[in-house]
Each structure stands twice: as structure tokens, then as C-alpha cells.
Amino acid sequence: MDIDLKKYNPPFLVHSDIFRTAHLIRKKLIQDHKQQQILHAHLSNLENYFGTDNLIFPTFNYDFIKSKVFDVKNSESQVGVLTNYVLKLVNYNRTNTPVFSFSVNKKMSSLYSNTPYGKESVFDKLFKDNGTIIFYGTGINSCTYLHYVESQYGPPPYRYDKTFYGKVVTNGTSKKSFVSFHARPFGCGLDYDWNALEQSLKDEGAILTLERNLFAVKAKDLSELWGEKIRKNASSILSIECKSEIEKKLNKLGRRFIVSDFE
């Protein structure tokens, strides 16, 4: 890859799907390669182009919502095989925020707030440091940074705030913890108009195509362009299928959703 990243700053938050980026490492693999070699090749590929000290990987695990337990070391990532590989590496630390944890290089701080879409979160660091989101085989619909933008320009009326309590296990030691974020309304088919959101980035030249199935977007561009859409009409970013129904509910209530509206 011949990548020009002069305008794209670290840290680099990587959303990954290695099945759609297999072509990027094929020449680096020997015949009859094993999974560990494949994963190592993908990570080496990312580190070569974006820097070994600059990568952040989502390692989300949603079990805390029901089990009330998040084991920083042993709760697997539910967002891709590459992220589970990174979890086992000694030069990465996992943040201890339940549900929305990340693996960060040890040279970065791994201490962030328990409001993953708000201030002092990983997404907030990405914004303040003028960082970049890398879509390594994934589409724009993997972009959980959107929920941070919703908080910047919100809170979103079509979601409600909820706090989940439980415990976090770190090196065998358990302590009480929680996570708070604006949740998807229970039983409501809420989704986003990802095609329109992606087109808004393309229209402004905010997407840097690096290779087939690999592109980058600056976090601040996402905040500015998607935030402007939210500022004008929050529900404009919702899918056509759910927008009308959501707006009907909100108009009837005359306020933002709260937990008791759905649970």
C-alpha cells in the first residue's frame, strides 16, 4: 500500500474484518499458514502503516448487561477475531470500562471514564487528539463513534440514558463498577441511514481510500459533518424504515425517551 497519511493523525481506532482484507496480507503468508500467522500478518500490516504505538482496537463485550461481570483479562471481545488476538498481546492494555472496552498500546493511558460516549472516553480522546478511524475491511455501519457525536450534539431524543451496575475483575480482584450510555429503545427497531451518512462524508471528500476495503476518516470530520445533520434534525440520521415511527412516538410524548417508556 502506498498511503499518504500526512493529514491523518494518531491515534488510529481500527474497526476490523480480516476476511475482507485477506488480499492485503496474502503475499506475506507461506503455504498452509495457520490462524496465528494470519492474525500476526494483519496486525503487522496495520502497525507498519499506522505505527506500533498508535493503534486502538474496540474489544466490546455485551455480556455485562446481563451477567453484571466484566473480566478485563478473560471476557472475550465480541467484535472480531483480530481484536481477540490483540487482547492476548503483552504490549496492549485493555480499558476497564464495561461493555465498551478497548485495547490500547501500553504507551497510551488505559484509564477512561465509565460513560463511553461522553467526556474522558476513548472517543473523546480520539476527538481531542484529532485522531482517525480506520475501517479495515468493515463498512461505515461499524462506526460506533456516531454515538459520541450524538452526545456532542444531543443527547439524542430517540435513545434514553441507562446505567448498568455490576463488577469488574482485574487480575483476580473484583470491585463494583458501572457503565452509563444512551441505549437503543428496548423493543424498538431503531437503525441509522448508513448510506446517507456515508454519502455525506463522500460529498465533502472526508473519506480517504487507502486500498480495496480499507479507508480512513478523521474523527473531527465525522463530528462536524454528522453533527451538523443532527443539529438541524436529530432524527434525520435514522433509517427511512424507522424514522416515521420514532418521530410519531416523540411527538406524542413531547420530550426525549426515558427508560420507563420502554422498560
N, C-alpha and C positions, 0 to 999 in steps of 0.2 A: 504494500500500500504506500502510495505517495501522499502523505497527509500534511496539509498546511493548517496548523493549529495556532497561528500567531494571535488570533483574536479570541481564542477559546482557552479560558483559564482553568486551572485546577481549583478545587478538587473535581474529579470526574466521577459522577454517580452512574454506575453501569447497570442497566436492565439487560438481562441476557437470555438468549435462547440459542444454545450451541448447535442445535440441529439445523438452524437456518444460516449458520455461519461456518459450517463444516468446510466449505470451499476455501476459507481463509487460512486453514492450517494443513490442508491435505498434503502439500509438498514437504511439510516438516515431519510427517509421520512415516515410520517404517511399516513394512507389510506386517499384517497380523498384529496390529497395535492393540494395546489394552486400554480400558476406560481411563485409568490414571494418566496414561500418556496423552490421551486426547484432552483431558481436563488441564493438564500441565501445559500443553501446547496452546490452548485457548488463553489461559492466564498469562503466559509468556507473551503472547501476541498483544494482549491489552497493555501489559507493563512496558513492552518495547515502545509502543506508540504514545502512551499517556503518562508514563513514569511509574516506577515501582512504589513511590511514596504517595501517589496522588489518587488512588482508587478507593471508591466506596461501593459496597455491594449490599443491596437490600437482602435481609435474611428473615423475612417476615414469617411468623408462626402464629396462627389464629387460635390455637388451642386454649390459650389463656382465658379467652372469653367464657369458655365452659368449664375448663379444668381448674382455673384460678391459680395455675402454677406455670411459671416460666423458668426453665433451667437454662441459664446463659450458655453453658457448655454443651448440654445434651439435647436440648429441644431443636430438632432439625429445622432447617429452612424449608418453607413450602413454596418457594418461588424459583425453583430451578436447580438442576444438578450441579451447575458450576458454583452456585452460592454455597452449597453444602461442602464442596471441595475446599473452598476458601475458608470455611469455618474451622477446618482442621489444621490450617497453616499457622505456624508459630509467629509469623511476622504480621498477623492480623489479630485485632481485638474486636469482640462483639459488644455493641452497646447493650445496656441492661434495661431498655425501655420495653415493656411487654408488648406483644403483638407486632409492633413496627420497629424491630431491631435492625441494625446494620453492622456489617463487618467493615472495619476501617483499618488502614495501615497503622502500625503501632506508633508511628511518628505523629499521628493525629490524636487528638483527645477522643476518648470513647465515652465521655460523660455528657449526656444531653438530658433535656427535660422529659417529663412523662406526658407532655402534650405534643405528640409527634407532628401535628400540623401547625404548631404555633411557635412562639418565641423560644429561642435557645434549643430548637430542634435541629436535626441533621439538615432538613430542608431549609431552615433559617440560615444555617451556616453556608449552605450552597448559595443562597441568595446574597448574603452579605459579602461573601468572598468572590462574588461574580463568577461562580463555578459553572460547570457544564454537565448536561445529562447526555450519556451515551446510550444509544439504542443498538445493542449488539445482537442483532437477529430478532429483536422484538419490534412491535409496532407502537405507534403513538398511544394506543389504548393501554399500554403498560405504565403510563406516566402518572404515578401516584403524587408527584409534585403538584398536580392540579388541585389536590385537596389543601395544600398550603396556600395556593393562590386564592382559593375560596375563602380561607381565613383572612388573608390580607385584605380582601375586598368585601368581606362578609360581616358576620357569619352567614353562611348560605341558608336561606329561608326554607329550602326543601330538604334539609337534614336537621337532626336535633343533636344536642350535646348529650353525651353519656359517659359515665365513668365506670370502669370495671376494676374491682378490687381483688387482690389475691396476694401471692407471694412470689418473690424472685429468689432463685437459688444460684449462688455464686460460690464456686469452689467448695461445694458441700454445705455452705452456710445459707440458711433461709431467713429472709426478712420480708416484712409486709411491704406491699407496693401497690401501684395502681396505674392505669392509663386512661387518659381522657381525650376524646376526639369527637368531631361531629360525625354521627353514624348514619348509615343508609336507613331510611324508614323501614321498619320491620313489615314484611308482607307487601311491600310496595315495589313495583317493577321500575325502579329508578335507574336510568342509564344516561350516558352522555352522547352527544352528537360528535363522535370522534372524527368523522370525515370532515365536518365543518371546522373543528378545532385544528386539525392538521392543515386544512386549506388556508386558514388564517395565517399560519406560520409560513406556508409556501408563498403566499401573496406578498409577504414582507421580506422574503429572502432570508428567513430566520433558520432554515434547515440547511446544515452543511452535510452533503452526501459524501461519505468517505470511501465507500465501497458498496457493492451489492449487499443489501440487507444490513447496512451499517451506516448510521447517521448521528449527528450531534446537534444539540440545541442549547443555547445559553440559558441558564435559569432566569436571568433578568429579562430576557426576551419573552419567555413564557409568561412571567408575571405581568409584563407590560401589555402584551397582546391579548392574552386571555383575560387579564384583569380588566381591560377596557370593555370587553364584551360583558363581563359580569357587572361592571359598574353601570352600564346602560340598561341591562335587563338580566338579572341573575339567572332566570330560567332559560335564557336564550342558548345556553350551552348544553341543555338537556336534549335527549333524542326526541325526534318528532313523535315517536310512539308513546312516550310518557309525559311529554311537556304539557299537553292539554289537560290531562287528568290531574297532574300535580298543581297546575295553576288554579283549577277549579277548587281543589281542596284548600289551597292557601287563601283564595278569595273568600271562601265560605268562613274560614277561621278568622281572617283579618289580621293574621300575625304569622310569625315563624312557627314551624312544627316544634312540638315538645314531646318528650318521651311518652307521656300519658295519652297522646293522640293515637299511638300505635301499639303500646305495650301495657 
